[in-house]
Amino acid sequence: MDKIKRMSIFLKYAFLLMLLAIPAFEFGGWILFDGDPEAYFVSEFLLSFDPEYLGPLTDTQKALGLLVSAPYAGLGMYCCWQLARLFELYSQGLIFTADNSACYRRAAWALLIGEIVFPVTETAVSYIATMNNAVGERLISVTFDDANIGNIVVACVILAISWVMDEGRKLQDEAELTI
């Protein structure tokens, strides 16, 4: 149990750190982007663009880009928060509880919804990032690749595990009440 508690404490703080890092990088990526796709601060959504379509963004483009990418970042933060809560419970020695199942379920839904939101966000970002380009150099990009499908499968597996854990917990609770 000590191994589980030590690793859970480490993972709790790792997810809390990620929870803080997501908005910092998202904000920094949009606000500090100078048009160079090789620069350190590039929003995740701009990384997949052909560099010839990217240039310095206006303040309006940066604000709009930050606004439309916020829901996806928010879902990532919510998922990290649920995982931090889950590992907090594990670090306290609470393994099969309703709260654990709920953390798994909420993290899985956030991941699943995030994969639905991602293509929509990417489409909006592609338009916003190129809306000031000359006619013929504007883009609307929609991608859905094997990484998205993989994340959907992972989310579904985590969701199923949460349901199995919750049923196991209910059986354990019933067994404890049986004389």
Rosetta blueprint (number, residue, H / E / L):
1 M L
2 D H
3 K H
4 I H
5 K H
6 R H
7 M H
8 S H
9 I H
10 F H
11 L H
12 K H
13 Y H
14 A H
15 F H
16 L H
17 L H
18 M H
19 L H
20 L H
21 A H
22 I H
23 P H
24 A H
25 F H
26 E H
27 F H
28 G H
29 G H
30 W H
31 I H
32 L L
33 F L
34 D L
35 G L
36 D L
37 P L
38 E L
39 A L
40 Y L
41 F L
42 V L
43 S L
44 E H
45 F H
46 L H
47 L L
48 S L
49 F L
50 D L
51 P H
52 E H
53 Y H
54 L L
55 G L
56 P L
57 L L
58 T L
59 D H
60 T H
61 Q H
62 K H
63 A H
64 L H
65 G H
66 L H
67 L H
68 V H
69 S H
70 A H
71 P H
72 Y H
73 A H
74 G H
75 L H
76 G H
77 M H
78 Y H
79 C H
80 C H
81 W H
82 Q H
83 L H
84 A H
85 R H
86 L H
87 F H
88 E H
89 L H
90 Y H
91 S H
92 Q L
93 G L
94 L L
95 I L
96 F L
97 T L
98 A H
99 D H
100 N H
101 S H
102 A H
103 C H
104 Y H
105 R H
106 R H
107 A H
108 A H
109 W H
110 A H
111 L H
112 L H
113 I H
114 G H
115 E H
116 I H
117 V H
118 F H
119 P H
120 V H
121 T H
122 E H
123 T H
124 A H
125 V H
126 S H
127 Y H
128 I H
129 A H
130 T H
131 M L
132 N L
133 N L
134 A L
135 V L
136 G L
137 E L
138 R L
139 L L
140 I L
141 S L
142 V L
143 T L
144 F L
145 D L
146 D H
147 A H
148 N H
149 I H
150 G H
151 N H
152 I H
153 V H
154 V H
155 A H
156 C H
157 V H
158 I H
159 L H
160 A H
161 I H
162 S H
163 W H
164 V H
165 M H
166 D H
167 E H
168 G H
169 R H
170 K H
171 L H
172 Q H
173 D H
174 E H
175 A H
176 E H
177 L H
178 T L
179 I L
